[in-house]
Amino acid sequence: MKTKKPDPTIKGQRGGNCNRTACQQPGAHWYNPYTYAYYCAPCARELNECWQADNAANTRRGLAPVMTKMCYVPMNGEDLYVDPFC
């Protein structure tokens, strides 16, 4: 049985497939302002946790933060999730 490949034209697009190559699941609604791409909720959560740890380590060393957290971008009139880091 052949596995259906993700459509590369919607990778990282709002509402399309997750920008993470290893994932590419549909439902990418989390925007990363540094990569200008959208991610699915599980990948966004995982990446935010990694960046939060990196930023905390940099702050302890007196360095600038690496990245800000990703923001949820609603579709079709959903309520906007406001993240204080966005």
BADRENNU-481383 format. One line per 5 residues: number of its first residue (from 1); their letters; for each residue x, y, z of N, C-alpha, C, CB. Coordinates in pm, 1 decimal, always signed. Glycine has a CB too. Example, Ala and Ser with C-alpha at 12.3 -4.5 7.8 and 13.67 -1.06 7.14 Angstrom:
<sites>
1> AS> +1319.0 -569.0 +780.0 +1230.0 -450.0 +780.0 +1320.0 -330.0 +780.0 +1130.8 -447.3 +904.6 | +1285.0 -225.0 +708.0 +1367.0 -106.0 +714.0 +1290.0 +3.0 +787.0 +1408.4 -59.8 +572.5
</sites>
This chain:
<sites>
1> MKTKK> +82.7 -118.1 +0.0 +0.0 +0.0 +0.0 +87.5 +125.1 +0.0 -94.3 -0.5 +120.6 | +62.2 +216.5 -89.8 +139.5 +339.3 -99.3 +92.6 +440.3 +5.0 +128.6 +399.0 -240.2 | +188.8 +507.4 +65.9 +157.9 +612.9 +161.4 +142.3 +744.2 +86.3 +268.0 +624.0 +270.3 | +37.6 +817.4 +118.6 +14.1 +946.5 +54.2 +115.5 +1048.4 +105.8 -131.2 +995.7 +80.0 | +186.3 +1111.8 +14.3 +285.9 +1211.6 +51.5 +217.6 +1345.5 +78.7 +392.7 +1226.5 -59.5
6> PDPTI> +270.4 +1422.2 +174.8 +213.6 +1553.8 +201.6 +234.1 +1647.6 +82.0 +276.7 +1614.2 +328.2 | +140.7 +1737.2 +63.5 +148.4 +1834.9 -45.0 +252.4 +1941.4 -9.9 +9.4 +1900.0 -71.2 | +363.6 +1949.0 -82.9 +468.2 +2045.7 -49.1 +426.2 +2191.6 -67.7 +589.5 +2018.6 -132.5 | +321.5 +2216.1 -143.3 +280.3 +2355.0 -166.8 +211.7 +2416.4 -45.1 +187.1 +2362.0 -286.7 | +166.3 +2332.6 +51.0 +100.6 +2387.7 +169.4 +182.1 +2365.5 +296.9 -37.0 +2326.1 +185.5
11> KGQRG> +306.0 +2318.9 +282.2 +394.1 +2300.2 +397.4 +426.0 +2436.7 +458.1 +525.1 +2225.6 +356.5 | +396.6 +2450.0 +586.7 +427.0 +2573.5 +657.4 +329.9 +2687.6 +630.7 +563.0 +2617.3 +621.9 | +224.2 +2660.1 +555.6 +123.9 +2763.0 +525.4 +14.9 +2761.6 +632.8 +61.6 +2740.2 +384.2 | -47.2 +2874.2 +655.7 -155.0 +2885.1 +754.6 -267.6 +2786.5 +721.7 -210.1 +3030.1 +759.4 | -296.7 +2697.7 +816.4 -400.5 +2597.5 +797.5 -356.6 +2477.7 +714.9 -518.1 +2660.2 +733.3
16> GNCNR> -233.6 +2482.2 +664.5 -181.4 +2372.6 +582.5 -111.0 +2268.7 +667.5 -85.9 +2425.9 +476.6 | -2.1 +2214.8 +615.2 +74.7 +2113.2 +686.8 +183.8 +2177.1 +770.8 +135.7 +2013.0 +588.9 | +217.8 +2109.4 +879.3 +323.6 +2155.3 +969.8 +453.2 +2177.2 +891.1 +346.1 +2052.6 +1084.8 | +526.1 +2282.4 +927.0 +650.1 +2315.1 +856.7 +764.1 +2219.6 +890.6 +691.6 +2456.5 +889.3 | +751.3 +2145.8 +998.1 +856.6 +2052.5 +1038.1 +858.2 +1934.1 +941.9 +835.6 +2004.1 +1184.5
21> TACQQ> +967.4 +1912.4 +874.9 +978.1 +1808.5 +772.7 +944.5 +1670.6 +827.3 +1117.6 +1807.3 +714.0 | +984.4 +1642.6 +948.9 +958.0 +1511.0 +1008.4 +811.1 +1491.6 +1044.6 +1043.5 +1492.0 +1132.4 | +732.2 +1596.8 +1044.6 +591.6 +1588.5 +1084.5 +497.6 +1606.0 +964.9 +560.9 +1694.0 +1190.8 | +482.7 +1727.9 +919.5 +397.8 +1767.3 +807.4 +252.1 +1724.5 +822.5 +452.9 +1710.2 +681.0 | +201.8 +1720.7 +946.5 +60.8 +1691.0 +971.5 -23.8 +1812.4 +933.5 +37.5 +1652.1 +1120.5
26> PGAHW> -148.7 +1792.1 +895.0 -235.7 +1905.5 +864.7 -272.6 +1981.0 +992.6 -363.0 +1857.7 +792.2 | -320.8 +2101.2 +974.9 -365.9 +2181.7 +1089.0 -258.7 +2271.9 +1146.6 -416.4 +2092.2 +1196.6 | -176.4 +2329.6 +1061.8 -70.7 +2420.2 +1108.1 -130.1 +2558.4 +1134.7 +44.8 +2429.4 +1003.4 | -145.6 +2591.0 +1263.7 -203.3 +2719.6 +1303.6 -113.6 +2797.5 +1397.5 -336.9 +2698.1 +1368.9 | +5.7 +2747.5 +1423.6 +97.6 +2815.4 +1514.6 +209.6 +2879.5 +1433.3 +155.4 +2716.3 +1620.2
31> YNPYT> +217.4 +3011.3 +1439.6 +309.6 +3088.3 +1355.7 +440.5 +3115.8 +1427.4 +245.5 +3219.7 +1313.2 | +550.1 +3096.5 +1357.0 +682.6 +3129.2 +1407.2 +732.3 +3252.2 +1331.8 +781.4 +3008.5 +1390.9 | +749.7 +3365.5 +1401.8 +790.8 +3488.1 +1333.4 +934.0 +3486.0 +1280.5 +775.3 +3603.3 +1425.9 | +1014.6 +3388.2 +1323.2 +1152.6 +3380.5 +1275.1 +1165.7 +3297.7 +1148.3 +1241.4 +3322.5 +1382.3 | +1081.3 +3195.6 +1135.0 +1087.0 +3112.3 +1015.0 +979.3 +3152.1 +914.4 +1071.7 +2964.8 +1052.3
36> YAYYC> +889.3 +3242.6 +956.0 +777.0 +3286.5 +871.2 +693.7 +3167.7 +825.0 +828.9 +3364.8 +748.9 | +675.1 +3070.2 +915.0 +602.2 +2948.2 +878.6 +512.5 +2905.1 +993.7 +700.1 +2834.3 +841.2 | +418.6 +2815.4 +962.4 +321.8 +2764.3 +1058.7 +352.0 +2619.6 +1094.7 +179.9 +2776.3 +1003.4 | +318.6 +2583.8 +1220.1 +343.9 +2451.0 +1274.1 +217.7 +2396.7 +1339.0 +459.7 +2454.2 +1375.3 | +208.0 +2264.3 +1350.8 +95.4 +2202.6 +1421.7 +115.7 +2225.2 +1571.8 +83.7 +2048.3 +1388.3
41> APCAR> +10.4 +2206.5 +1650.0 +17.4 +2232.5 +1794.4 +122.5 +2147.8 +1866.8 -117.8 +2207.4 +1856.7 | +129.5 +2015.2 +1842.4 +231.4 +1937.3 +1913.7 +375.4 +1982.6 +1883.2 +216.4 +1790.6 +1878.5 | +404.6 +2012.5 +1758.0 +540.0 +2057.1 +1722.5 +567.7 +2196.1 +1779.0 +558.5 +2057.6 +1569.2 | +468.7 +2284.2 +1773.6 +486.3 +2419.1 +1829.0 +514.1 +2411.4 +1978.6 +361.0 +2506.2 +1802.3 | +439.7 +2326.2 +2048.0 +458.5 +2309.2 +2192.3 +599.9 +2259.2 +2221.7 +353.7 +2211.1 +2249.8
46> ELNEC> +643.2 +2158.6 +2147.3 +776.9 +2101.7 +2167.2 +885.9 +2205.0 +2138.4 +796.3 +1978.4 +2077.4 | +871.8 +2276.1 +2027.2 +971.9 +2377.2 +1991.0 +972.9 +2492.5 +2090.8 +945.2 +2430.7 +1849.7 | +854.4 +2534.4 +2137.4 +848.0 +2641.3 +2237.4 +920.2 +2600.6 +2365.5 +701.8 +2677.1 +2268.3 | +903.1 +2474.5 +2406.9 +970.9 +2427.0 +2528.1 +1122.5 +2429.9 +2510.0 +924.5 +2284.3 +2563.5 | +1169.5 +2389.4 +2394.1 +1314.1 +2391.5 +2366.6 +1366.7 +2534.2 +2368.8 +1344.8 +2325.8 +2230.3
51> WQADN> +1295.1 +2623.7 +2300.6 +1340.8 +2763.0 +2295.0 +1334.4 +2829.7 +2431.2 +1257.5 +2842.1 +2195.2 | +1233.3 +2793.4 +2510.1 +1221.7 +2850.5 +2643.8 +1342.8 +2809.2 +2727.8 +1089.5 +2805.2 +2711.7 | +1383.2 +2683.7 +2718.6 +1500.4 +2635.1 +2791.8 +1627.1 +2704.2 +2742.6 +1513.9 +2482.4 +2776.9 | +1640.9 +2719.5 +2610.9 +1758.0 +2788.7 +2555.4 +1762.4 +2933.3 +2600.6 +1757.2 +2782.1 +2402.6 | +1646.2 +2999.1 +2600.3 +1640.8 +3139.5 +2641.6 +1675.6 +3154.2 +2789.1 +1501.8 +3198.2 +2614.3
56> AANTR> +1628.1 +3062.1 +2872.7 +1659.2 +3067.0 +3015.6 +1809.8 +3049.4 +3037.6 +1580.2 +2957.8 +3092.5 | +1870.1 +2956.8 +2964.6 +2014.7 +2934.4 +2976.2 +2091.7 +3057.2 +2930.7 +2057.7 +2811.7 +2893.9 | +2047.6 +3119.5 +2821.6 +2114.8 +3240.1 +2772.8 +2099.8 +3355.0 +2870.6 +2059.7 +3280.5 +2636.6 | +1983.9 +3369.2 +2930.7 +1961.4 +3476.4 +3027.8 +2054.9 +3459.3 +3147.3 +1813.7 +3478.0 +3074.6 | +2071.5 +3334.2 +3193.4 +2163.4 +3308.4 +3305.4 +2306.8 +3346.2 +3267.9 +2157.1 +3159.6 +3347.5
61> RGLAP> +2340.7 +3333.2 +3140.9 +2476.3 +3366.6 +3094.3 +2489.1 +3513.8 +3054.7 +2514.1 +3278.2 +2975.3 | +2380.7 +3589.3 +3063.9 +2383.4 +3729.9 +3026.7 +2373.1 +3753.1 +2877.1 +2508.2 +3792.6 +3077.7 | +2324.3 +3652.3 +2802.5 +2310.5 +3663.8 +2657.6 +2166.0 +3697.8 +2620.9 +2354.5 +3532.9 +2588.1 | +2147.1 +3744.3 +2500.1 +2013.1 +3777.7 +2451.3 +1932.4 +3650.5 +2425.4 +2021.6 +3862.7 +2322.6 | +1798.7 +3659.2 +2437.4 +1713.7 +3542.6 +2406.5 +1731.9 +3497.6 +2262.2 +1565.8 +3575.5 +2432.3
66> VMTKM> +1712.4 +3368.1 +2238.2 +1728.8 +3310.6 +2105.6 +1605.9 +3336.9 +2018.7 +1755.1 +3160.5 +2115.8 | +1488.0 +3308.5 +2071.4 +1364.1 +3322.9 +1995.4 +1249.1 +3355.4 +2088.2 +1333.7 +3195.5 +1915.8 | +1141.2 +3402.2 +2029.3 +1017.7 +3419.0 +2105.0 +929.5 +3297.3 +2079.6 +944.0 +3551.5 +2065.7 | +825.3 +3284.4 +2160.6 +733.7 +3171.9 +2144.5 +649.0 +3189.2 +2018.9 +643.4 +3157.8 +2268.1 | +601.1 +3077.5 +1968.1 +510.1 +3080.8 +1853.8 +371.8 +3124.2 +1899.3 +503.5 +2942.9 +1784.6
71> CYVPM> +298.1 +3186.3 +1809.5 +163.8 +3235.1 +1839.0 +60.6 +3156.6 +1760.8 +152.1 +3384.2 +1807.2 | -53.5 +3131.1 +1826.6 -164.8 +3064.9 +1758.5 -235.6 +3167.0 +1670.8 -264.0 +3000.8 +1860.9 | -258.9 +3132.0 +1546.0 -329.1 +3220.2 +1453.3 -460.8 +3152.9 +1417.0 -242.7 +3250.4 +1324.9 | -573.4 +3212.9 +1457.4 -703.2 +3149.5 +1433.7 -745.3 +3153.7 +1287.7 -808.7 +3215.9 +1518.0 | -839.0 +3066.3 +1253.8 -896.5 +3062.2 +1119.5 -1047.6 +3078.9 +1133.4 -860.2 +2927.9 +1045.0
76> NGEDL> -1109.8 +3141.5 +1037.0 -1256.4 +3147.5 +1026.5 -1326.9 +3195.8 +1152.4 -1309.0 +3013.1 +991.2 | -1283.9 +3307.8 +1205.9 -1355.3 +3369.1 +1316.9 -1333.4 +3307.3 +1453.0 -1496.3 +3366.7 +1288.5 | -1235.7 +3218.1 +1467.6 -1206.3 +3163.7 +1599.7 -1152.9 +3276.3 +1687.6 -1103.9 +3045.9 +1591.1 | -1164.9 +3258.5 +1817.5 -1110.6 +3357.4 +1910.4 -958.8 +3357.5 +1900.3 -1155.9 +3328.3 +2056.1 | -900.8 +3474.7 +1906.4 -756.2 +3488.8 +1898.0 -693.3 +3448.4 +2030.4 -716.9 +3633.4 +1860.9
81> YVDPF> -596.2 +3359.8 +2024.9 -519.7 +3323.5 +2142.6 -407.9 +3425.8 +2154.8 -463.9 +3176.4 +2133.5 | -406.0 +3498.3 +2264.1 -304.8 +3601.2 +2282.6 -197.8 +3548.8 +2375.7 -366.7 +3731.4 +2337.8 | -80.3 +3533.1 +2324.0 +33.0 +3487.3 +2402.1 +112.4 +3610.5 +2442.0 +121.0 +3384.9 +2322.5 | +144.8 +3627.0 +2571.1 +217.3 +3747.1 +2613.7 +356.3 +3760.0 +2551.6 +230.1 +3747.6 +2763.2 | +409.4 +3652.6 +2494.4 +541.7 +3658.4 +2433.4 +537.6 +3699.6 +2287.3 +609.4 +3525.2 +2445.7
86> C> +418.8 +3712.4 +2228.7 +406.8 +3743.4 +2085.9 +392.5 +3892.0 +2062.6 +288.3 +3670.5 +2025.2
</sites>
